[in-house]
Amino acid sequence: MRRRLIQSTLAVVLVVIAVFGVSLVIVETRTITSTAQERVDTEAVRLASIVDTRLLGDQTVNASALRDQIQGDRYAEIRIPGKPVIEVGTKPTGDVISAHETGEEGETVTVQEPRSSVTREVGRTLLIIGAVALLAVIAAVLLAVRQANRLASPLTDLAETAERLGSGDPRPRHKRYGVHELDRVADVLDSSAERIARMLTAERRLAADASHQLRTPLTALSMRLEEITLTDDPDTVKEEATIALTQVERLTDVVERLLTNSRDPRNGSAVTFDLDEVIQQQLAEWRPAYRSVGRAIVSSGKRHLEAVGTPGAVAQVLAALIENSLMHGGGTVALRTRVTGNQAVIEVTDEGPGIPADLGARIFERAISGRNSTGIGLAVARDLAEADGGRLEMLQTNPPVLALFLSRTPPPKPSQDSGLTVR
């Protein structure tokens, strides 16, 4: 492209120079020739006037007296009736420019000038025109190179940007070139880069969330299946299998919830449900894990509370809090329920050392973690709570108290008749 731009610009300049240069040469040649003829005509008139003056004053008219009146390499021939021809200068050979003038005394004056003088002057003019044309071509080439670089370099940058996007590097460059069309393409590429970056971030976040959220149900399911393999009691097998099926259903709900949140985190289907059922289900699921490390998990507080939300999402939030206490806390873990205003509150606390002062409220940020954790559990739990219309807060650091707030007011039902009936 750079070469084509230079060639096209140079071709245009050469055409312009050729058209105007040829016209200028023709005009200048005619002007120089006309000027030379006028000089010779003027010289003939002047010389005839001198001869008339000398004849009227009875002065001598000869070549010696008139030699000083002839300039340059001109030749003059004076014919006076009754006298010999007077020649002044060297008679030129070849093509000449001549002028004839007749004086008042009947004499005839002829002045000649070699056309070579006109040719030399035309040659100098052509040399000047050629030099100017050459400078114009050089300037055109430099300008063409500059313009080609100005247009080709941005296109190369844009091609590299597009290639980076295709290779999975979605960082926008925010580089502009001062050309409206190219800047528009750069804007579109930057917007695409930002969208791709958001999509990749969402995909990575979904993968991380899925890895974290599926780990606990799969661990619990694995423990139930191990219980089944270690017992021969049909009743125990049936009971454990029933619990395992419940956990499979919860695992399915976790997957569906993750996919729903990855598309639109506000698409939750909130309903009114009994908090006791969700809490008891979590206690039953986590007691084996706590017993295996010599710890206990209990519940207390107000019973038969109803809250508005998605039971599966609330169960995932409680599972994240219980697992956090299992990994980082100590002693007995307690789930307490209470009512504040129009909200139902579930508090999760333990007897451990508490939340480090340098973490504080940052425990809900992604990539902020304690020892041996991924740093996304509580962040995912807060996202799930907010997507379900609630909120997750840290009420106390030592002993640690994390609270899930849920609304007790059912969401308004959409109106069945949203338009006007015209009769």
N, C-alpha and C positions, 0 to 999 in steps of 0.2 A: 504493500500500500504506500509506503514512504516513497519508493521509487516511482510509482505511478503518479503520485502527487507532484513530485519534482519534474517529471517529464511533461505532464500536462501544463504546469505553470510555465515551464521553459518554452513549450510550443506556442502558448498564447503570446508570450513576450516576443518571441521571434517573428511571429506573424505580424504583430503590431509594429515592430521595428522595420520589417520588410516593407509594409504598406507605407508607413510614414517616411521611412528612409528613402525609398525610391522617389516618392513625391518630392521630398526635400531636395534630392540630388537634381531632379529635372528642373525644379524652380530655381535653384542656385545656379545651375549651368546657364540657363537662359538669362538670369540676372547678370551674371559675370560677362557673358557675351554682349548683352545689350549695353552694359556699362563701358566695355572696351570700345565698342563702336561709337558711343557718345564721346569718349575721350579723343578718338581719332578725328571725328567730325569737328569737335571744338578746336583741336590742333590745326586743322586745315583752315578754319575761319580765322583763327588768330594769325596764322602765317600769311594768309592773303591780305589781311589788314596791314601787317608790317610791310609787305612788298608794296602795297598801294601808297603807304606813307613815304617810303623811300623814293618811289617813282615821282610822286608829286613834289618832293623836295629836291629833286635832281641829285639824289644820293646814289652811290654805287650799290648795285644789286648783284651780288655774286655769292658763291658758295662760302667764302670766308666770312662775309658779313652776316650770313644767315645761320652759320653752324651753331652758334650759341643759342639759337632760338628752337632748335630741335632737341627734345628730351629723350633720354633712354636710347633704345635701339630702333627708333623710328627712322623712316626714310622719306624725304620730301623731293618732289620734282616740280620745278617752276618753269613754265613755258611763257615767255614774253614775246609778243609779236615782233618780228624783225631782229630777234636776238637769239643766241644759242641757248639750248636747254640747260638749266642750272640744276645740278643734283647735289643734295645735302645728305650725308650719311651713307650707309652701306645698303644697297638694295637687297631686301630679303628674298630668299628663295622659298619655294613651296607655297603653302596656303597662307594668305595674308588678309588683313583687315585694312580696307582702303577707304579714303574719303576724297571727294573732289570739290573744289571751290573756285569760282571765277571772280576775279577782282574787278574794281571799277575801271582800271586801265586796260582791261581786256586780257590780263594775264590769267593763266590757269595754274592752280596749285593742287597738287596731288600728294596726299600723306598716306603712308603705308606702315603697318605694324605687323610683325609676325604673329600668326595665330598661336604659336607656341607659348606666348606669354599668357594667353587665355587658358591654354591647356594646363600650364603650371598652376595658375590660380585655382582652376577647377580641381586639380589634384590635391592642393592643400585643403580645399573645402571638403573634398571627399575624405581626406585623412582625418580631419576634425570630426566629421559625421561618423566615421567608422570608430574612432576612439570613444565618442559618446555612446554609440551603440554597444560597444564592448563593455563599457562601464555599466550600461543598463542591463546587459545580460548577466554580468557578475552580480549586480545587486539583486536581479530577479532570482538567480540561483540561490543566493544566500537567504533571501526572503522565503523562497520555496522550501529550502531545507528547514528553516525555522518553523514555518507553518506545518510542514510534514511531521516534524518532531512533536509539535504541539498537539497535532491530531493523532498521530500514530502511538505516541507514548501512553496517553490515557487509554487508548483502546487495548494496548498491551497490558496495562494495569487491570483494566476491567476483565480481560480474558483470564489473567492470573487469579483475580478475585472469584470469578465463576468456577475456575478449576479448584480453588481451595474449598468452595462450597460443596462441589461434587465429591471431594476427597474427605469430607466430614469435618472441616474446620470452619465453623459458622461465625467466626469473629468478624463483625463489620469493620470496615476500614475508615469510614467517615472522611474520605478524601474526595475533594472536588477540584475541577480543572478549569473553571471559568468559561466553559462552553455549555450552553443551556441544554442541548440534546444529550451530551455526555454526562452532565451532572444529573439529568433525569434518570439515565440508565444506572448511574452510581446510587441514586436514591432507592431505586427499585431493588438493586442487589443488596444494599444495606438492610432494607426492610425484609427481604427474603432471608438474609442471614439471621436477623433477629428472630423471625418466626421459626426458622430451623433450630436456632439455639433453644428457644422455648420448648419446641417439640422434643428435642434431645434431652433437655432437662427433665421434662415431664416423663419421658420414657425411663430415664435413669432413676428418677424418683419412684416411679411405679415398680421398677425392678427391686430397688432397695426396700420399699415398703412391703412388697410381696414376700421378699426373703425374710423380713423381720416378722411380719404378721402371721405367716404360715408356719414359722418355726414352732411357736408354742402349741397350736392345735395338733401339729404332727407329732410333737414330743408327747403330748397327753395321749394321743391315739396310740402311739407306740407303747406307752406304759400300759394301757388297757389291754392291748394285744398280748403283751408279755404276761399279764395276769391270767389271761385265758390259757396261754400255753403252759403255765405252771400249776394249773388246778385241774382236777378230774371231777369236781362237783358240777353236775349239770346246772343246778340253780345258780351257782357262782358264774359259770360260763354264760348263762342266759343274761344275768344281770350285767356282767361286764360287756357283753355284746350289745346290749341295749344302750349302755352308756357310750360305747364306741360308735354306734350308729348316730347318737345325738351329736357326738363330736364331729362325725363326718358331715352332718348337716351344718354344724357351725363352721366347719372348714369351707364348705360350699358357700355359705353366707359371707365368709371373709373374702373369698375370691370375687364374688359378685360385688361386694362393697368396694373392694379395691378398684375393680374395673369401672364402676360407676363414678367413683371419686376422680379417677384419672380423666374421665371425659368432662364431668361437671360436678365439682364438689358440693353443689347446692341442690342436687337432685334426690336428696333423701326422702323416703316415704315415712313421715312422722306419724305415729299412732299413740294412743294412750295405753300404757302397759303397767303391769305390777312390778315394782322394783324388787320385791322379795324373790320373785322367780329367777330374775337375772342374777341376783346376789347368791342365792342358794346354788344355782348352777355353777357359778364360778368357784364357790367354796368346795363343792364336790369335785370339781375338776382339778383344783390346786392342792387339796389336802394330801394326796399321795406324794407330791413333790416336796411339800413342807415336812411331812413325816420322815422322808428319806434323809433330811438334814437335821432332824431333831427339833423342829420348830412347829408352831401351831398357827392356825389362821381362824379367826372367829369373827362374828358379826354382832352388832348391837344397835340400839337406837329405835326410832319410831318404825312400827311395822305397818304393813299393808298400805304403803305409800304408792300412789299412782303418779306417773310422770309421762311427759310427752316426748317422744323420740323414736328412734329405731332400735328395737331390742338388740339386734345383732351388733350395731355400732356401739351401743352402751356396753355390751359384753366385751367387745374388743378393747374399749378404753379401760375398763376395770381390769382386764387381763394384763394390759400393759403396766398399770399401777402395781398390781400384785406381783408381777414378774420383777419389776424394779425393786420392790421391797425384798423379794427373795434374793436377788443378786447383790444388792448394795446395802440392805438393811440388816436388822438383827432382832432376835427375840420374837415375840408374838406379833402377828400382823392383825390389825383390827379394822373392820369395815363398819363405820357408824353412819346411820341415816338420820337426817333431821330435816326440819322445814324452816325456811327463812323467807318471809313474805310470800310471794307466789311461786317459789322455787323449791324443788326437792334437792337436797344436797347429800352426796355420798362421800364421806371422808375416808381416806386410806392412810393409816399411820402404822408405825412400827417402833421398836425399842432400840433401834440402831443408833450409830453415832450422828446421824443427821446429814443434812446437805452441806457440803463444804462452802465456806463463806465466799470463796472466789468464783463459785458457780452461781449461787443465788437463783434469781429468776431465769438465768440463761439456760437452765436445764431443759427448757422447752425448745431451744434452738437446735437445728440440725447440726450434726458434727460436734456438738458439745456433749461429752460423755464422761462417765467415771471410768473406773477400771474395768477391763474386760467386757466392754459393751460397744454396740455399733454407733450409739449417739443419735439414733433416729426413733427409738421407741416412744419416748414422751412427746417428741415432735409430731409423730403420726397420731398419737392419742389426742393431742390438742386439735389437730386438723379434723379428726373424726368428730370430736365434741362440737366444734364450731359448725361443721357441715350439718350436724344434727340439730342445730339451734340452741346448743348449750355452750358451756365454757369450762375450761379446766384451769385451775389456779393452784398456786402454792400458798397455803395459809401460814405455814410455820416451817422453819428450817431445822430446829432442834427441840424436841423430837420432830421428825419430818411429818408434815400433814399436807397431803394433796387432796383437793376437793373437786368433785364433778358436780356442776350446777345444771339442773334440768328444769325446764318450765313445767308447771302443773296445769297450764291453760291449754285446752285443745286448740289447734290451729283453725282459723275461720274456714268454713267450707265455701267453695266457689259458688257464685250465684248461678242458678239454673237458667234464669232469663236475663240476659245481659243486653237485650235490645228492646225497642219499642214495637208494639203491635199496631199496625195501621189497618183500620177497618174502612 
